[in-house]
Amino acid sequence: MEGTSPVLWQIDARGVARVEFNRPHVNNAYDGALIDGILATLNALSTAAGLRAVVLSGRGRHFQAGADLQWIRQVREQDMAANVRASRMTAEAIRRLGAVSVPTIALVQGACFGGGTGIVAACDVVVAAENAVFSIAEVRWGLTAAIIIPQLSDAIGVRQVRRYAVTGERFDAKEARRIGLVHEVVPPGQLLEAGERVVGHVLENGPEAIRETKSITCDGERKPLTAEQFDALIIGHAAKRCSEEAGEGLASFVEKREASWVTHHARRNDAT
Protein backbone atom coordinates (compact mmCIF):
# COMPACT_ATOMS: atom_id res chain seq x y z
CA MET A 1 0.00 0.00 0.00
CA GLU A 2 1.15 3.53 -0.66
CA GLY A 3 1.65 5.84 2.31
CA THR A 4 0.16 8.85 0.53
CA SER A 5 -3.00 7.11 -0.69
CA PRO A 6 -6.32 8.18 0.84
CA VAL A 7 -6.94 4.54 1.79
CA LEU A 8 -4.10 2.38 3.10
CA TRP A 9 -4.27 -1.39 3.35
CA GLN A 10 -2.16 -4.43 3.96
CA ILE A 11 -2.72 -8.10 4.78
CA ASP A 12 -0.73 -9.78 7.54
CA ALA A 13 0.49 -13.37 7.67
CA ARG A 14 -2.75 -14.48 9.32
CA GLY A 15 -4.90 -13.20 6.45
CA VAL A 16 -6.13 -10.16 8.40
CA ALA A 17 -6.46 -7.03 6.26
CA ARG A 18 -5.90 -3.65 7.91
CA VAL A 19 -7.67 -0.87 6.04
CA GLU A 20 -7.05 2.69 7.17
CA PHE A 21 -8.62 5.95 6.01
CA ASN A 22 -5.72 8.31 5.41
CA ARG A 23 -6.99 11.89 5.24
CA PRO A 24 -6.33 12.95 8.85
CA HIS A 25 -5.91 16.61 7.86
CA VAL A 26 -9.67 16.73 7.13
CA ASN A 27 -10.72 14.23 9.80
CA ASN A 28 -10.82 11.48 7.15
CA ALA A 29 -13.79 13.13 5.43
CA TYR A 30 -14.49 11.35 2.17
CA ASP A 31 -14.09 12.79 -1.30
CA GLY A 32 -13.97 11.14 -4.72
CA ALA A 33 -10.41 9.94 -4.21
CA LEU A 34 -11.19 8.28 -0.88
CA ILE A 35 -14.26 6.56 -2.30
CA ASP A 36 -12.19 5.37 -5.28
CA GLY A 37 -9.66 4.10 -2.76
CA ILE A 38 -12.30 2.13 -0.88
CA LEU A 39 -13.58 0.56 -4.09
CA ALA A 40 -10.05 -0.28 -5.27
CA THR A 41 -9.25 -1.81 -1.88
CA LEU A 42 -12.41 -3.92 -1.95
CA ASN A 43 -11.47 -5.08 -5.47
CA ALA A 44 -8.04 -6.14 -4.27
CA LEU A 45 -9.35 -7.87 -1.17
CA SER A 46 -11.97 -9.77 -3.16
CA THR A 47 -9.20 -11.70 -4.94
CA ALA A 48 -6.80 -12.00 -2.00
CA ALA A 49 -5.95 -15.60 -1.13
CA GLY A 50 -6.48 -16.66 2.46
CA LEU A 51 -8.32 -13.54 3.59
CA ARG A 52 -9.85 -14.11 7.05
CA ALA A 53 -10.97 -10.68 8.32
CA VAL A 54 -10.95 -6.97 7.51
CA VAL A 55 -10.29 -4.32 10.17
CA LEU A 56 -11.20 -0.70 9.34
CA SER A 57 -9.84 2.34 11.16
CA GLY A 58 -9.10 6.01 10.62
CA ARG A 59 -5.68 7.59 10.87
CA GLY A 60 -5.39 10.45 13.33
CA ARG A 61 -7.90 11.65 15.89
CA HIS A 62 -11.09 10.72 14.01
CA PHE A 63 -12.52 7.63 12.35
CA GLN A 64 -14.44 9.25 9.51
CA ALA A 65 -16.19 12.62 9.58
CA GLY A 66 -18.59 12.09 6.71
CA ALA A 67 -18.37 13.91 3.40
CA ASP A 68 -15.76 16.53 2.61
CA LEU A 69 -18.17 19.43 2.14
CA GLN A 70 -15.69 21.32 -0.04
CA TRP A 71 -15.77 18.35 -2.43
CA ILE A 72 -19.56 18.17 -2.19
CA ARG A 73 -19.77 21.82 -3.25
CA GLN A 74 -17.53 21.13 -6.25
CA VAL A 75 -19.66 18.16 -7.30
CA ARG A 76 -22.83 20.20 -6.84
CA GLU A 77 -21.62 22.77 -9.37
CA GLN A 78 -21.32 20.08 -12.07
CA ASP A 79 -24.14 18.64 -14.17
CA MET A 80 -26.68 16.12 -12.91
CA ALA A 81 -24.83 13.20 -14.52
CA ALA A 82 -21.71 14.00 -12.50
CA ASN A 83 -23.78 14.24 -9.32
CA VAL A 84 -25.39 10.87 -9.99
CA ARG A 85 -21.94 9.34 -10.58
CA ALA A 86 -20.70 10.70 -7.24
CA SER A 87 -23.73 9.33 -5.41
CA ARG A 88 -23.51 5.97 -7.18
CA MET A 89 -19.84 5.40 -6.35
CA THR A 90 -20.51 6.27 -2.70
CA ALA A 91 -23.54 3.97 -2.53
CA GLU A 92 -21.60 1.15 -4.21
CA ALA A 93 -18.75 1.49 -1.71
CA ILE A 94 -21.14 1.10 1.24
CA ARG A 95 -23.07 -1.74 -0.38
CA ARG A 96 -19.92 -3.64 -1.32
CA LEU A 97 -18.47 -3.19 2.15
CA GLY A 98 -21.58 -4.83 3.55
CA ALA A 99 -21.16 -7.71 1.10
CA VAL A 100 -17.54 -8.60 1.98
CA SER A 101 -17.54 -12.36 2.55
CA VAL A 102 -15.28 -12.31 5.64
CA PRO A 103 -15.95 -10.55 8.96
CA THR A 104 -15.48 -6.78 8.90
CA ILE A 105 -14.52 -5.00 12.11
CA ALA A 106 -14.63 -1.21 12.54
CA LEU A 107 -12.56 0.52 15.21
CA VAL A 108 -14.03 3.95 15.85
CA GLN A 109 -12.45 6.88 17.64
CA GLY A 110 -13.42 10.54 17.58
CA ALA A 111 -15.88 11.68 14.94
CA CYS A 112 -18.08 9.24 13.04
CA PHE A 113 -20.47 11.46 11.10
CA GLY A 114 -22.69 11.15 8.03
CA GLY A 115 -21.28 8.54 5.70
CA GLY A 116 -19.09 7.30 8.54
CA THR A 117 -22.20 5.99 10.27
CA GLY A 118 -23.09 4.18 7.05
CA ILE A 119 -19.65 2.59 6.98
CA VAL A 120 -19.92 1.24 10.53
CA ALA A 121 -23.51 0.12 9.92
CA ALA A 122 -22.23 -1.96 6.99
CA CYS A 123 -19.60 -3.69 9.16
CA ASP A 124 -20.16 -6.88 11.15
CA VAL A 125 -18.54 -5.80 14.42
CA VAL A 126 -18.07 -2.24 15.67
CA VAL A 127 -15.86 -1.33 18.64
CA ALA A 128 -15.86 2.31 19.70
CA ALA A 129 -13.61 4.28 21.97
CA GLU A 130 -15.30 6.18 24.79
CA ASN A 131 -14.45 9.43 22.99
CA ALA A 132 -16.35 8.47 19.82
CA VAL A 133 -19.15 10.80 18.72
CA PHE A 134 -21.77 9.90 16.11
CA SER A 135 -24.19 11.87 13.95
CA ILE A 136 -26.28 11.16 10.86
CA ALA A 137 -25.57 14.76 9.99
CA GLU A 138 -26.64 15.25 6.36
CA VAL A 139 -29.84 17.20 7.10
CA ARG A 140 -27.79 19.86 8.86
CA TRP A 141 -26.45 20.91 5.46
CA GLY A 142 -29.69 20.52 3.51
CA LEU A 143 -28.67 17.08 2.24
CA THR A 144 -30.09 13.60 2.85
CA ALA A 145 -28.57 10.33 4.05
CA ALA A 146 -30.57 8.43 1.43
CA ILE A 147 -27.83 6.06 0.25
CA ILE A 148 -26.93 4.85 3.76
CA ILE A 149 -30.48 4.60 5.14
CA PRO A 150 -30.77 0.87 4.22
CA GLN A 151 -27.62 -0.04 6.16
CA LEU A 152 -28.59 2.16 9.11
CA SER A 153 -32.09 0.67 9.19
CA ASP A 154 -30.58 -2.83 9.35
CA ALA A 155 -28.16 -1.84 12.10
CA ILE A 156 -30.29 0.28 14.43
CA GLY A 157 -33.85 -0.15 13.19
CA VAL A 158 -36.20 2.26 11.47
CA ARG A 159 -37.38 3.71 14.78
CA GLN A 160 -33.91 5.00 15.67
CA VAL A 161 -33.22 6.17 12.11
CA ARG A 162 -36.44 8.19 12.26
CA ARG A 163 -34.99 10.07 15.21
CA TYR A 164 -31.32 10.50 14.42
CA ALA A 165 -31.51 10.98 10.64
CA VAL A 166 -34.02 13.82 10.98
CA THR A 167 -32.53 15.58 14.02
CA GLY A 168 -28.89 15.33 12.91
CA GLU A 169 -28.01 15.45 16.60
CA ARG A 170 -24.78 14.07 17.96
CA PHE A 171 -24.74 11.10 20.33
CA ASP A 172 -21.97 9.43 22.27
CA ALA A 173 -20.57 5.92 22.20
CA LYS A 174 -22.80 4.79 25.07
CA GLU A 175 -25.92 5.77 23.13
CA ALA A 176 -24.52 4.24 19.95
CA ARG A 177 -24.18 0.97 21.83
CA ARG A 178 -27.68 1.24 23.29
CA ILE A 179 -29.28 1.59 19.85
CA GLY A 180 -27.15 -1.13 18.26
CA LEU A 181 -24.77 0.85 16.07
CA VAL A 182 -21.83 -0.19 18.28
CA HIS A 183 -21.19 -3.55 19.95
CA GLU A 184 -18.55 -2.61 22.49
CA VAL A 185 -17.19 0.59 24.07
CA VAL A 186 -13.66 0.73 25.48
CA PRO A 187 -11.22 3.37 26.73
CA PRO A 188 -9.35 5.01 23.81
CA GLY A 189 -6.08 3.37 24.76
CA GLN A 190 -7.67 -0.08 24.53
CA LEU A 191 -9.27 0.26 21.09
CA LEU A 192 -6.61 -1.64 19.15
CA GLU A 193 -6.43 -4.32 21.83
CA ALA A 194 -10.20 -4.78 21.71
CA GLY A 195 -10.10 -5.07 17.94
CA GLU A 196 -7.36 -7.68 18.16
CA ARG A 197 -9.46 -9.63 20.63
CA VAL A 198 -12.33 -9.76 18.12
CA VAL A 199 -9.92 -10.81 15.38
CA GLY A 200 -8.65 -13.56 17.67
CA HIS A 201 -12.15 -14.93 18.08
CA VAL A 202 -12.66 -14.91 14.30
CA LEU A 203 -9.40 -16.77 13.67
CA GLU A 204 -10.44 -19.56 16.05
CA ASN A 205 -13.33 -20.48 13.75
CA GLY A 206 -13.65 -22.32 10.45
CA PRO A 207 -13.22 -19.86 7.53
CA GLU A 208 -15.84 -21.52 5.33
CA ALA A 209 -18.26 -21.86 8.23
CA ILE A 210 -17.92 -18.12 8.87
CA ARG A 211 -18.52 -17.29 5.21
CA GLU A 212 -21.62 -19.46 5.08
CA THR A 213 -22.91 -18.09 8.39
CA LYS A 214 -22.43 -14.50 7.22
CA SER A 215 -24.14 -15.25 3.90
CA ILE A 216 -27.14 -16.83 5.62
CA THR A 217 -27.37 -13.97 8.12
CA CYS A 218 -27.25 -11.31 5.40
CA ASP A 219 -29.84 -13.17 3.34
CA GLY A 220 -32.14 -13.15 6.36
CA GLU A 221 -32.01 -9.36 6.78
CA ARG A 222 -34.29 -6.80 5.19
CA LYS A 223 -35.31 -7.73 1.65
CA PRO A 224 -32.53 -6.50 -0.66
CA LEU A 225 -33.24 -3.40 -2.70
CA THR A 226 -34.17 -3.99 -6.31
CA ALA A 227 -32.01 -2.33 -8.95
CA GLU A 228 -34.78 0.21 -9.47
CA GLN A 229 -34.96 1.03 -5.75
CA PHE A 230 -31.19 1.35 -5.51
CA ASP A 231 -31.11 3.68 -8.52
CA ALA A 232 -33.94 5.75 -7.04
CA LEU A 233 -31.96 6.27 -3.83
CA ILE A 234 -28.91 7.35 -5.82
CA ILE A 235 -30.82 9.75 -8.07
CA GLY A 236 -32.68 11.24 -5.11
CA HIS A 237 -29.42 11.65 -3.20
CA ALA A 238 -27.82 13.43 -6.16
CA ALA A 239 -30.85 15.63 -6.80
CA LYS A 240 -30.94 16.81 -3.19
CA ARG A 241 -27.28 17.80 -3.43
CA CYS A 242 -28.20 20.03 -6.38
CA SER A 243 -31.14 21.63 -4.58
CA GLU A 244 -31.35 25.25 -3.48
CA GLU A 245 -31.59 24.15 0.15
CA ALA A 246 -28.35 22.17 -0.10
CA GLY A 247 -26.69 25.17 -1.72
CA GLU A 248 -27.61 27.29 1.29
CA GLY A 249 -26.49 24.61 3.74
CA LEU A 250 -23.12 24.16 2.07
CA ALA A 251 -22.63 27.93 1.79
CA SER A 252 -23.26 28.24 5.52
CA PHE A 253 -20.50 25.71 6.13
CA VAL A 254 -17.97 27.57 4.00
CA GLU A 255 -18.97 30.96 5.37
CA LYS A 256 -18.99 29.63 8.96
CA ARG A 257 -22.47 30.90 9.71
CA GLU A 258 -25.85 29.46 10.55
CA ALA A 259 -27.98 28.39 7.63
CA SER A 260 -30.98 30.57 6.83
CA TRP A 261 -33.43 28.11 8.34
CA VAL A 262 -31.62 28.20 11.68
CA THR A 263 -31.71 32.01 11.71
CA HIS A 264 -35.40 32.08 10.80
CA HIS A 265 -36.19 29.59 13.56
CA ALA A 266 -34.31 31.73 16.08
CA ARG A 267 -36.25 34.80 14.97
CA ARG A 268 -39.52 33.01 15.51
CA ASN A 269 -38.43 31.99 19.00
CA ASP A 270 -37.37 35.54 19.77
CA ALA A 271 -40.76 36.83 18.73
CA THR A 272 -42.72 34.57 21.05
The 8 nearest C-alpha neighbors of each residue, nearest first, counted from 0:
[[1, 8, 7, 9, 2, 4, 6, 3],
 [0, 2, 4, 3, 7, 8, 6, 5],
 [3, 1, 4, 0, 7, 21, 5, 6],
 [2, 4, 1, 5, 21, 7, 6, 0],
 [3, 5, 6, 1, 2, 7, 21, 36],
 [4, 6, 21, 33, 22, 20, 36, 3],
 [7, 5, 20, 4, 36, 21, 19, 33],
 [8, 6, 19, 18, 0, 4, 20, 1],
 [9, 7, 18, 17, 0, 19, 6, 16],
 [8, 10, 17, 16, 0, 11, 18, 7],
 [11, 9, 16, 15, 14, 17, 12, 8],
 [10, 12, 13, 15, 14, 16, 9, 17],
 [11, 13, 14, 10, 15, 49, 16, 50],
 [14, 12, 11, 15, 51, 10, 50, 49],
 [13, 15, 50, 51, 11, 49, 12, 10],
 [16, 14, 52, 10, 11, 13, 51, 53],
 [17, 15, 10, 53, 9, 54, 52, 18],
 [18, 16, 54, 8, 9, 53, 55, 10],
 [17, 19, 8, 55, 7, 54, 16, 56],
 [18, 20, 56, 7, 57, 6, 55, 21],
 [21, 19, 57, 6, 58, 27, 5, 22],
 [20, 22, 5, 6, 58, 23, 19, 27],
 [21, 23, 27, 24, 5, 25, 20, 26],
 [22, 24, 26, 27, 59, 25, 58, 21],
 [23, 25, 22, 26, 27, 59, 21, 28],
 [26, 24, 23, 27, 28, 22, 67, 64],
 [25, 27, 23, 28, 61, 64, 24, 63],
 [28, 26, 22, 63, 23, 25, 64, 20],
 [29, 27, 64, 67, 66, 65, 26, 63],
 [30, 28, 66, 67, 33, 65, 27, 34],
 [29, 31, 33, 32, 67, 70, 34, 66],
 [30, 32, 34, 33, 35, 29, 85, 70],
 [31, 33, 35, 34, 30, 36, 5, 29],
 [34, 32, 36, 5, 35, 30, 29, 31],
 [33, 35, 37, 31, 36, 32, 89, 38],
 [36, 34, 32, 38, 33, 37, 39, 31],
 [35, 37, 33, 39, 34, 6, 38, 40],
 [36, 38, 34, 40, 35, 39, 41, 33],
 [37, 39, 41, 35, 40, 36, 92, 42],
 [40, 38, 42, 36, 41, 37, 35, 43],
 [41, 39, 37, 43, 42, 38, 36, 44],
 [40, 42, 44, 38, 43, 39, 45, 37],
 [43, 41, 39, 45, 40, 44, 38, 46],
 [42, 44, 40, 41, 45, 46, 39, 47],
 [43, 45, 47, 41, 46, 42, 40, 50],
 [44, 46, 42, 43, 47, 41, 99, 100],
 [47, 45, 44, 43, 48, 42, 50, 41],
 [48, 46, 44, 45, 50, 43, 49, 14],
 [49, 47, 50, 46, 14, 44, 45, 51],
 [48, 50, 14, 51, 47, 13, 15, 206],
 [49, 51, 14, 48, 47, 52, 15, 16],
 [52, 50, 14, 15, 101, 49, 206, 202],
 [53, 51, 15, 102, 101, 103, 50, 16],
 [52, 54, 16, 103, 15, 17, 104, 102],
 [53, 55, 104, 17, 105, 103, 18, 16],
 [56, 54, 105, 18, 19, 104, 106, 17],
 [55, 57, 19, 106, 62, 105, 20, 18],
 [58, 56, 62, 20, 19, 61, 63, 59],
 [57, 59, 21, 23, 20, 19, 56, 60],
 [58, 60, 23, 61, 57, 26, 62, 21],
 [59, 61, 109, 108, 58, 62, 26, 23],
 [62, 60, 109, 110, 108, 26, 59, 63],
 [61, 63, 57, 107, 108, 111, 110, 109],
 [64, 62, 27, 111, 115, 28, 65, 61],
 [65, 63, 112, 28, 111, 110, 26, 27],
 [66, 64, 113, 114, 112, 28, 115, 63],
 [67, 65, 29, 28, 68, 30, 114, 64],
 [66, 68, 28, 29, 70, 69, 30, 71],
 [67, 69, 71, 70, 66, 72, 249, 252],
 [68, 70, 72, 71, 67, 73, 253, 249],
 [71, 69, 73, 68, 67, 72, 30, 74],
 [70, 72, 68, 74, 73, 69, 75, 67],
 [73, 71, 75, 69, 70, 74, 68, 76],
 [74, 72, 70, 76, 75, 71, 69, 77],
 [75, 73, 71, 77, 76, 72, 82, 70],
 [74, 76, 72, 241, 73, 77, 71, 240],
 [75, 77, 73, 74, 72, 78, 241, 71],
 [78, 76, 74, 75, 81, 79, 82, 73],
 [79, 77, 80, 81, 82, 76, 75, 74],
 [78, 80, 82, 81, 83, 77, 237, 238],
 [81, 79, 83, 82, 78, 84, 77, 85],
 [82, 80, 84, 79, 83, 78, 77, 85],
 [83, 81, 79, 85, 237, 84, 80, 74],
 [82, 84, 86, 80, 237, 81, 85, 234],
 [85, 83, 87, 81, 82, 86, 88, 80],
 [86, 84, 82, 88, 83, 87, 81, 89],
 [87, 85, 83, 89, 84, 233, 88, 237],
 [86, 88, 84, 90, 89, 85, 233, 83],
 [87, 89, 91, 85, 90, 86, 84, 92],
 [90, 88, 92, 86, 87, 91, 34, 85],
 [89, 91, 87, 93, 92, 88, 146, 86],
 [92, 90, 94, 88, 89, 93, 95, 87],
 [91, 93, 89, 95, 90, 94, 38, 96],
 [94, 92, 96, 90, 91, 95, 118, 97],
 [95, 93, 91, 97, 96, 92, 90, 98],
 [96, 94, 98, 92, 97, 93, 91, 99],
 [97, 95, 93, 98, 94, 99, 92, 121],
 [96, 98, 121, 94, 95, 99, 122, 93],
 [97, 99, 95, 96, 100, 94, 217, 121],
 [100, 98, 96, 101, 97, 95, 102, 103],
 [99, 101, 210, 98, 102, 213, 214, 45],
 [102, 100, 52, 99, 51, 210, 103, 53],
 [103, 101, 52, 123, 53, 104, 100, 51],
 [104, 102, 53, 122, 123, 54, 52, 124],
 [103, 105, 124, 54, 125, 122, 123, 55],
 [106, 104, 55, 125, 54, 56, 107, 119],
 [107, 105, 126, 56, 127, 55, 125, 104],
 [108, 106, 127, 62, 128, 105, 126, 131],
 [109, 107, 131, 128, 62, 61, 127, 130],
 [108, 110, 131, 61, 130, 132, 60, 62],
 [109, 111, 61, 132, 64, 62, 131, 112],
 [112, 110, 133, 115, 63, 64, 62, 116],
 [111, 113, 64, 134, 65, 115, 133, 116],
 [114, 112, 65, 135, 136, 115, 116, 137],
 [113, 115, 65, 117, 116, 112, 118, 66],
 [114, 116, 118, 111, 112, 63, 65, 117],
 [115, 117, 119, 114, 118, 113, 112, 111],
 [118, 116, 114, 120, 147, 115, 119, 121],
 [117, 119, 115, 121, 116, 120, 93, 114],
 [118, 120, 122, 116, 121, 117, 105, 115],
 [121, 119, 117, 118, 154, 122, 151, 150],
 [120, 122, 97, 118, 119, 150, 117, 96],
 [123, 121, 119, 103, 120, 124, 104, 97],
 [122, 124, 103, 102, 104, 121, 125, 120],
 [125, 123, 104, 122, 105, 103, 182, 126],
 [124, 126, 105, 181, 182, 104, 106, 127],
 [127, 125, 183, 106, 184, 182, 181, 105],
 [128, 126, 107, 184, 106, 108, 131, 183],
 [127, 129, 187, 185, 108, 130, 186, 131],
 [128, 130, 186, 131, 185, 172, 184, 187],
 [131, 129, 128, 109, 108, 132, 187, 172],
 [130, 132, 109, 108, 128, 172, 129, 110],
 [133, 131, 171, 110, 170, 109, 111, 172],
 [134, 132, 111, 170, 112, 169, 171, 110],
 [133, 135, 169, 112, 136, 168, 167, 113],
 [136, 134, 113, 164, 167, 112, 137, 163],
 [135, 137, 167, 113, 134, 139, 138, 112],
 [136, 138, 142, 143, 139, 140, 144, 113],
 [139, 137, 141, 142, 140, 143, 136, 167],
 [138, 140, 137, 136, 141, 167, 248, 142],
 [141, 139, 248, 138, 142, 137, 249, 245],
 [140, 142, 245, 138, 248, 244, 139, 137],
 [143, 141, 137, 138, 140, 245, 240, 239],
 [144, 142, 137, 145, 138, 236, 239, 141],
 [143, 145, 147, 146, 137, 148, 142, 113],
 [146, 144, 148, 143, 147, 236, 232, 235],
 [145, 147, 90, 148, 144, 232, 233, 236],
 [148, 146, 117, 150, 149, 145, 144, 151],
 [147, 149, 151, 145, 150, 146, 152, 144],
 [150, 148, 152, 151, 147, 153, 146, 145],
 [151, 149, 153, 152, 147, 148, 120, 121],
 [152, 150, 154, 148, 153, 149, 120, 155],
 [151, 153, 156, 157, 149, 150, 154, 155],
 [154, 152, 150, 151, 156, 155, 149, 221],
 [155, 153, 151, 152, 120, 180, 156, 150],
 [154, 156, 179, 152, 178, 180, 151, 153],
 [157, 155, 152, 158, 153, 159, 154, 160],
 [156, 158, 160, 152, 159, 161, 155, 153],
 [157, 159, 161, 156, 160, 162, 155, 152],
 [158, 160, 162, 161, 157, 156, 155, 163],
 [161, 159, 157, 163, 162, 164, 158, 152],
 [162, 160, 158, 159, 164, 157, 163, 165],
 [163, 161, 159, 160, 165, 164, 166, 158],
 [162, 164, 166, 160, 165, 167, 161, 135],
 [165, 163, 135, 160, 167, 166, 162, 161],
 [164, 166, 163, 167, 162, 161, 138, 160],
 [167, 165, 168, 163, 164, 162, 138, 136],
 [168, 166, 136, 135, 164, 163, 165, 134],
 [169, 167, 166, 134, 163, 170, 136, 135],
 [168, 170, 134, 133, 132, 167, 171, 135],
 [171, 169, 133, 132, 174, 134, 168, 175],
 [170, 172, 132, 174, 173, 133, 131, 175],
 [171, 173, 175, 174, 131, 129, 176, 132],
 [172, 174, 176, 175, 171, 177, 184, 129],
 [175, 173, 177, 176, 172, 171, 170, 178],
 [176, 174, 172, 180, 173, 181, 178, 177],
 [175, 177, 181, 179, 173, 174, 178, 182],
 [176, 178, 174, 175, 179, 173, 180, 181],
 [179, 177, 175, 176, 155, 180, 174, 159],
 [180, 178, 176, 155, 181, 177, 175, 154],
 [179, 181, 175, 155, 176, 154, 178, 120],
 [182, 180, 176, 125, 179, 175, 183, 126],
 [183, 181, 125, 176, 126, 124, 179, 180],
 [182, 184, 126, 181, 127, 185, 176, 125],
 [185, 183, 127, 128, 126, 129, 172, 182],
 [184, 186, 128, 129, 189, 190, 187, 127],
 [185, 187, 129, 128, 189, 188, 190, 184],
 [188, 186, 128, 189, 190, 129, 185, 130],
 [187, 189, 186, 190, 191, 185, 128, 192],
 [188, 190, 192, 187, 186, 191, 193, 185],
 [191, 189, 193, 192, 187, 188, 128, 185],
 [192, 190, 194, 193, 189, 195, 106, 188],
 [191, 193, 195, 189, 194, 190, 196, 188],
 [194, 192, 196, 190, 195, 191, 189, 197],
 [193, 195, 191, 197, 196, 192, 190, 198],
 [194, 196, 198, 192, 197, 193, 199, 191],
 [195, 197, 199, 193, 194, 198, 192, 200],
 [198, 196, 200, 194, 199, 195, 201, 193],
 [199, 197, 195, 201, 196, 200, 202, 194],
 [200, 198, 196, 202, 197, 201, 195, 203],
 [199, 201, 197, 203, 198, 202, 196, 204],
 [202, 200, 198, 199, 203, 204, 197, 52],
 [201, 203, 199, 204, 200, 198, 51, 205],
 [204, 202, 200, 201, 199, 205, 198, 206],
 [205, 203, 202, 201, 206, 209, 200, 208],
 [204, 206, 208, 207, 209, 203, 202, 201],
 [207, 205, 209, 208, 204, 210, 51, 202],
 [208, 206, 210, 209, 205, 211, 212, 204],
 [207, 209, 205, 211, 206, 210, 212, 204],
 [210, 208, 212, 206, 207, 211, 213, 205],
 [211, 209, 207, 213, 212, 208, 100, 101],
 [210, 212, 214, 208, 213, 209, 215, 207],
 [211, 213, 209, 215, 214, 210, 208, 216],
 [214, 212, 216, 210, 211, 215, 209, 217],
 [213, 215, 211, 217, 212, 216, 218, 210],
 [216, 214, 218, 212, 213, 217, 211, 219],
 [217, 215, 213, 219, 218, 214, 212, 220],
 [216, 218, 214, 219, 220, 215, 213, 98],
 [219, 217, 215, 216, 220, 214, 222, 221],
 [218, 220, 216, 217, 215, 221, 222, 214],
 [221, 219, 217, 218, 222, 216, 153, 223],
 [220, 222, 223, 219, 153, 218, 217, 149],
 [221, 223, 220, 224, 219, 218, 225, 217],
 [224, 222, 221, 225, 220, 218, 149, 226],
 [225, 223, 228, 229, 226, 222, 227, 149],
 [224, 226, 228, 227, 229, 223, 230, 222],
 [225, 227, 229, 228, 230, 224, 231, 223],
 [226, 228, 230, 225, 229, 231, 224, 232],
 [229, 227, 231, 225, 230, 226, 224, 232],
 [228, 230, 226, 232, 231, 227, 224, 225],
 [231, 229, 233, 227, 232, 228, 226, 234],
 [230, 232, 228, 234, 229, 233, 235, 227],
 [233, 231, 235, 229, 230, 234, 146, 145],
 [234, 232, 230, 236, 231, 235, 86, 87],
 [233, 235, 237, 231, 236, 232, 83, 238],
 [234, 236, 238, 232, 237, 233, 231, 239],
 [235, 237, 233, 239, 234, 238, 145, 232],
 [238, 236, 234, 240, 82, 83, 235, 239],
 [239, 237, 235, 241, 240, 236, 234, 242],
 [240, 238, 242, 241, 236, 237, 142, 235],
 [239, 241, 237, 238, 242, 245, 142, 75],
 [242, 240, 238, 239, 75, 237, 245, 243],
 [243, 241, 239, 245, 244, 240, 246, 238],
 [242, 244, 246, 245, 247, 241, 239, 240],
 [243, 245, 247, 141, 246, 242, 248, 142],
 [246, 244, 141, 248, 242, 247, 243, 240],
 [245, 247, 243, 249, 244, 248, 250, 242],
 [246, 248, 250, 244, 245, 249, 251, 243],
 [249, 247, 140, 245, 251, 141, 250, 246],
 [248, 250, 252, 246, 251, 247, 140, 245],
 [251, 249, 247, 253, 252, 248, 254, 246],
 [250, 252, 256, 254, 258, 248, 249, 253],
 [253, 251, 255, 249, 250, 254, 248, 256],
 [254, 252, 250, 255, 251, 249, 69, 256],
 [253, 255, 251, 252, 256, 250, 249, 257],
 [256, 254, 252, 253, 251, 257, 250, 258],
 [257, 255, 251, 254, 258, 252, 253, 250],
 [256, 258, 251, 261, 259, 262, 255, 252],
 [257, 259, 251, 261, 260, 248, 256, 247],
 [260, 258, 262, 261, 263, 257, 247, 248],
 [259, 261, 263, 262, 258, 264, 257, 265],
 [260, 262, 264, 259, 258, 263, 257, 265],
 [263, 261, 265, 259, 264, 260, 266, 257],
 [262, 264, 266, 260, 265, 261, 259, 267],
 [263, 265, 261, 267, 266, 262, 260, 268],
 [266, 264, 268, 262, 267, 263, 269, 261],
 [267, 265, 269, 263, 268, 264, 270, 262],
 [266, 268, 270, 264, 265, 269, 263, 271],
 [269, 267, 265, 266, 270, 271, 264, 263],
 [270, 268, 266, 267, 271, 265, 264, 263],
 [269, 271, 267, 268, 266, 265, 264, 263],
 [270, 268, 269, 267, 266, 265, 264, 263]]
